Amino acid sequence: MVDNMLPPVLARGLGALFVGRHEVVHIKDLFNTGSLPDEEWIERLGREGGWCVLSGDRRIATKRPSRELFLRSNLIGFFLMPAVLDLPLHRQAARILTMWPVMETTSKSMANGCFELGISGNKLKPASR
C-alpha cells in the first residue's frame, strides 16, 4: 500500500508494472477515502495481514506510538528519506524501482520492520527512532 504522503499516480504506475505479481494500491483507492488516521489504516492492514507499506511519512517509523503500533501490526514499511521525497516524481519512481528487488527480498524474509529508502546505494537501512 502506498500512503497519502505519495501521489496515487505513483501507486497506480507501480501497480501496472507489477500486475499479476504484486497488488500495489494507494490508500485512497484501498479505503475509498482521502483522510484516514494512521492508527486506523495500520490496524486494518495488520488485521488483514500480508501488507507492506511505501510511505513518505518517516514519523510512523520513528515516533512512538505509531512505530510500536506499526510493528505490532506485523507490517513492513519502506519509508522514503527526505532526499528521495525532494526528487521529481519520475526520479522517485526510478529510485523505488531500483530498490524493488531489495524491498521484495526484505518483505519475504521479515515478519515486520521499518526501513529507510535512501537516495543512493542498494541497501535498506533500518529506521532509527
Secondary structure, DSSP 4 states (H G I P E B T S, - for coil): -B-TTS-HHHHHHHHHHTTTT----BHHHHHS-S---HHHHHHHHHHH---EEEES-THHHHSTTHHHHHHHTT-EEEEE-HHHHTS-HHHHHHHHHHHHHHHHHHHHH-SSEEEEE-SSSS--EEPP-
